[in-house]
Amino acid sequence: MNRKEPLGIIILAAGKGTRMKSTLPKVLHPLSGRPLLAYVLDTARGLHAERIVVVVGHRASLIRAAFPETDLIFVEQTRRLGTGHAVRRAEKALADFPGRILILCGDVPLLTEETLRSFLGFHQAKKATVSLLTTVLEDPSGYGRVLRNPDGTLARIVEDRDAGPDEKSSKEINTGVYCVERDFLFSAVSAIKRGNAQKEYYLTDIIEIGARRGVKMAAFVVPDCAEALGINSPEDLAGAALILEARRHGP
């Protein structure tokens, strides 16, 4: 990866985490003694990003208080209208930023710096405008499916609740992690509509917008699907703790 090319990072951390059965913001739930978001921030800093923007929402003041470091820019999503809307909230903080934007999820703590460096290098090598991090699951239920054209290029992502039977047969899933050239990103998120089951602005729609506009898009498949584990329940948290413990003790 060429470090001279500026890198900005947006971390999506506004979720309430209803299935966690707690009033605590999801990203503050402890994983092996540290908040989920701490792991994502460690990784972001390891990539030497020039700007890190954290989008907060539910009980935002608690998250700000937990991470008082001055290298973070917090923006608030007071009306939580989906991931596309969350990214739009970060636009002002990146208004003068010229480079690539890496979008991470505050509830995906197991992605390694090594994987993300490979992903950023892939984006650069492909000369892509939009790159998507994907993985393959034997049981992809509940996840957004990645749909490709016959030639293997990206076509779109369809959320599980909006997918038909043929679309649900895809086992390649969206991890929620993207690398996008800044100008395209904010142009695309401003064009997203809410014509879906949740009536939300889905960030996933930037793939279909990119396909319509004919920009170069690429997908990088993470071989170890455990890295892409999103934390949505106490059971997910327990599973992630086991994975972290195994990593610490090595093979």
N, C-alpha and C positions, 0 to 999 in steps of 0.2 A: 504494500500500500504506500502510495506517495504521501508522506506526511505534510508536504508543502501545500497540498490541496486542502482548503479549509473543510473541517467537519463540524457540523452542528448536530446536537442530539435533542430530540423531543422525547420525554418519558411520560407516558399516559398513566396517571395515578389518581384519577378522579372517582373511581368506582366505589360504590357502597359495600359491595360484597355481601349481598343478602344471604347467600347460602352459607356464609361463615357463622351465621347465628350470633352476631355480636354487633354492638354499636360502634366498635372500633373501625376506622377506615381499613379496607382490605390490605393496603400496602404496609400497614403498621403491625399486622399480625406477625408474631415472632416465629422465625424458622431457625432452629438450633441457637436460640438466644438472641437473634438479631432481627430487626424488622425486614420484611420481604424487600422493601425498597432499597435497603442498605446494600444488598447484593447487586442490584441493578446499577446503583450509583458507583459502586466499586468498579464494575466492568466499564461503565461509561468513562470514568476518569482514566482507566487504563488505556483507553483508545486515544487519549490526548485530544479530546474534543475542545474546540475553541469556545464553544458555548453550549451549556446544558440547560434546557428549559423543562421544568417539571409542571405538568398540568394537573392541578388539584381541584377537588370539588367537595365531596362529602367530608365534613369536619376538617376543612382545609387548615385551620389554625393549628390543629394537633400535628399535622404533617410538617408544617413550617417550623414548629417548635422542636420537633424531633430531629430536624436537619437544618441547623442554623448556619451552615457553612456559606461563606460569601461567594463561592464560585457557582452557586445555583440561582437560576432565575425562576421564580414561581409565578405562574399565571393561573387564574381561577376560572373554572367552568361552572358558573352558578346555576345555569340551566343545563342539565346533562341530557343532551340530545344526540348522543352517539359519538363514536370515535372520530368521524369526519369533522364534527362540530368542535371536538376537543382540539384537533390539530389547528383548526382555524383560530382558536383562541391564542395559539402560540405565534401567529403571524407577526404581530407587532413587535414581539421580542426578537424576531429574526428579520426585521424589515431591511436592515442594512447588511445582511449576511450573504456573501456571494457563493457559498459552496454547496456541498451535498448535505442532505439532512438524513440522519439515521433515526428512525422511529422505533422506540422500544416500549415494552409494557412493564409497568411497575409490579405486576403480579406474575412475571415470568423470570424467576430468580436464578435458574440453573444454566442459562446460556453462558458459555465461556467466552472470555476475551479472544481466545484462539479462533473459535468459530466465527466470531464477528469480524475479526481481522481478515479471515478467509473470504467472508461475505463481501466486505468492502473492497477487497482486491478483485474479486469476481466482478463486482459492479463496474469497477474502473476498467478491467480488461475487456469487458463486453461493450464498453462505451455506452452503457445503458442510461436511459433517463429514469426508469423505474426498475428497481430490483426487489424481488420478494423472497423472503426466507420461508421455505416450506419444509414439511417432513411427511413421511408416509406412516399411517397407522393401520393396523389390522382392523381395528374397530374405530372408525372416524366419527361415530355418532356424537352429535352436539357441536361439531366443529365446522367452520366454513370450508367448503370444498373448492379446490383449485381446478379450474376447467381449462383445458388446452385445446388449441386448434389441431387439425390433423397433422400439421407439420411440427407440432411440439411447442409452438409459441404460445404465450399466455393469451387466453381469451377473456376470462373474468373469474371472479370469486363469487360463489353464491352461499349465503348463510344457510345453516342446516334447516332452520324453520321455513326458509323460502324455497328450498330445493325440491325438485321433483324426483321421482324414482331413479331416472337415468343419471341425474346429477349426483344423487346420493351414493351411486355406485363407485364414484371416485374415492380413492383412499389417500390421495394427496391432500394435505390440509394446510390452511393458512396459519402461520404461527403468530401473526400480528406484527411482525418485524419487517420493515421496509427500508430501503435506501433510495432516496428520490432527489433529483436535482431541484433546488429550491424554487426556481421560477415556475416549473411545471407543477410542483406540489401545491402551491397556494392558488394557482389558477384552477387546478383540478378540484380541490376541496370546495372552492367557491361555486363549482358547477354541480355538486352532488345534490340529488333530489331525495325526498323522503318516501318514495313509493315502495315501501316494504312492510312486512308484518309488524315491525316494531315502531314504524313511523319515525325512524331515526336517520341521521346522516351517517351512513356507513363509509368508513375510510376505504373499505374493500372496493368501493365503486371506482376508485381512481384507476384500477386495472382496466375496467371496461372503457373508461374515458380515454386512457392511454391508447387502447386498441383502436378506438374510433379516430383518434388524432394521428395515428400512425407513428407514434414515438417508439423508440427501441426499448423493449422490456425483456427482463430475464428472470429466471427463478433458480435459486440456489437451494438444493435439497440437503438438509442436515441429516447425516446418517444416523446419529444417535437421537431418536425421537424423545428420549428423556429430557434432553436439554430444552426442548420446547414446551415442557409441561407448564400449563397455566394453573395457578392456584385459585380454585373456586369453592373449596369446601375444606372442612377440617381433615377429611380423609386425604385430600390432595396434599395438604400441609404435612401430614404424617409420612406420606410416600416420598415427598421431597426431602424430608429429614433423613430418611434411610439412604437416599441417593447421595446426599452430601456426606454422610458418615462413611459410605463405601468409597467415595472419592478421597477422603482424608486418609484412609488406610491403604489405598492403592489396590492393585489387582491381587 
